[in-house]
Amino acid sequence: MSASGGGAILEKEEENDAEVRRVDQQNINTFGRLNVRLHEVKAEVEELKKQSERIDDASTELMMGSGDKVMIKLGEAFFELAEEDATEHCEGEVEKFQAKLDVLEEEESSILEEQGELKKQLYARFGKSINLEDK
């Protein structure tokens, strides 16, 4: 009855013969789905942070430029812009990434809170017979 798949053999006194009710199984399934989404959110946050950092680095490079025209890539095409316009574009992109990061971090917090509640319920019912911890 392990939600994370791993497990150790329990001592006889640690075993819990509680029957798995429908609501328990629903809670275990919900916990599993939340755990998958949590890993997805963390991966998205990591990728957005990398992209934001690259754009921020580009913006810094633009500030150190000589004021000439620069080429920026949007999608598959390159466009020539004044350095000032390119800097504004980069700053706008960083703000967009930050807004997305804020939403994802809020979702991560919400998931962790909901998982905490489910852990309390499931550990109260099954004790050490269930493992809800990530490795």
C-alpha positions in Angstrom: 0.0 0.0 0.0 2.8 2.4 -0.9 2.0 5.6 -2.9 5.6 6.0 -4.0 6.4 2.4 -4.9 9.3 1.9 -2.5 9.1 0.3 0.8 10.8 -1.5 3.6 9.5 -4.6 5.4 7.7 -3.5 8.6 8.0 -5.1 12.0 4.8 -7.0 13.1 3.9 -4.2 15.6 4.3 -1.5 12.9 1.9 -3.2 10.5 -1.6 -1.7 10.1 -4.3 -4.0 8.9 -6.7 -1.1 8.2 -9.0 -1.9 5.3 -8.6 0.5 2.4 -11.9 2.2 2.0 -13.0 3.9 -1.2 -12.3 7.4 0.3 -8.8 6.2 1.3 -8.1 5.0 -2.3 -9.4 8.3 -3.6 -7.0 10.2 -1.3 -4.1 8.1 -2.3 -4.9 8.6 -6.0 -5.3 12.4 -5.4 -1.9 12.5 -3.6 -0.3 10.7 -6.5 -1.8 13.1 -9.1 -0.7 16.0 -7.0 2.8 14.6 -6.7 3.1 14.2 -10.5 1.9 17.8 -11.0 4.3 19.0 -8.4 7.2 17.5 -10.3 5.9 19.1 -13.5 5.6 22.5 -11.9 9.1 22.3 -10.5 10.5 21.4 -13.9 8.6 24.3 -15.5 9.9 26.7 -12.8 13.5 25.5 -13.5 13.1 26.0 -17.2 11.5 29.5 -16.9 14.3 30.5 -14.5 16.9 29.5 -17.1 15.1 31.3 -19.9 14.7 34.4 -17.8 18.3 34.4 -16.9 19.4 34.1 -20.5 17.2 37.1 -21.5 18.4 39.1 -18.5 22.0 38.3 -19.6 21.2 39.5 -23.1 19.7 42.7 -21.6 22.9 43.3 -19.7 24.9 42.8 -22.8 22.7 45.3 -24.6 23.3 47.9 -21.9 27.0 47.6 -22.4 26.7 48.1 -26.2 27.6 51.1 -28.3 24.1 52.2 -29.1 24.0 50.6 -32.6 21.3 48.6 -34.1 21.1 45.0 -33.0 19.5 41.8 -34.3 17.0 40.0 -32.1 15.4 36.6 -32.7 11.6 36.3 -32.4 10.5 32.8 -33.1 12.4 31.8 -36.3 13.0 35.3 -37.7 15.6 37.9 -36.9 14.7 41.6 -36.6 16.9 44.7 -36.5 16.1 47.0 -33.7 17.6 50.0 -32.0 19.5 48.9 -28.9 17.1 50.8 -26.7 14.1 49.0 -28.2 15.8 45.6 -27.9 16.5 46.3 -24.2 12.9 47.2 -23.6 11.8 44.0 -25.3 14.1 42.0 -23.1 12.9 43.7 -20.0 9.3 43.0 -21.1 10.1 39.3 -21.6 11.7 39.1 -18.2 8.5 40.5 -16.6 6.4 37.9 -18.5 8.6 35.1 -17.3 8.4 36.5 -13.7 4.6 36.6 -13.9 4.5 33.0 -15.0 7.0 32.0 -12.3 4.8 33.7 -9.7 1.8 31.7 -10.8 3.7 28.4 -10.8 5.2 29.1 -7.4 1.7 29.8 -6.0 0.5 26.5 -7.6 3.5 24.7 -6.0 2.6 26.1 -2.6 -1.0 25.1 -3.0 0.0 21.5 -4.0 2.3 21.2 -1.0 -0.4 22.4 1.3 -3.0 19.9 -0.1 -0.5 17.1 0.1 0.2 18.0 3.7 -3.5 17.6 4.5 -3.7 14.3 2.7 -0.5 13.0 4.4 -2.1 13.7 7.8 -5.2 11.8 6.9 -3.5 8.9 5.4 -0.8 8.5 8.0 -3.4 8.7 10.7 -5.3 5.9 9.1 -2.4 3.7 7.9 0.6 4.7 10.1 3.9 3.3 8.8 2.0 0.9 6.4 2.0 3.6 3.8 4.9 5.6 2.3 4.1 9.0 0.9 7.6 10.5 0.9 9.6 11.2 -2.2 13.1 9.7 -2.4 
